[in-house]
């Protein structure tokens, strides 16, 4: 399965977001540090989830990382997260 689908599935299962966008930004980093040539190294997630309400920014980031799990995190070079 493509990494975008894995990210989407993991976040949907783990956080039941009301809004979720998974954006592959790898093309903007081609040739830079961390670009492994896979075209799946740099990602942006835009998420709104009731499960994150009332948490600090750090706690929200940890919750997203926990929902993704180590298997997905290990496949990423960079993950930008925007909370709505």
Secondary structure, 3 states (H helix, E strand, C coil): CCHHHHHHHHHHHHHCCCEEEEEECHHHHCCCCCCCCCCCCEEEEEEECHHHCCCCHHHHHHHHHHHHHHHHHCCCCEEEEEEC
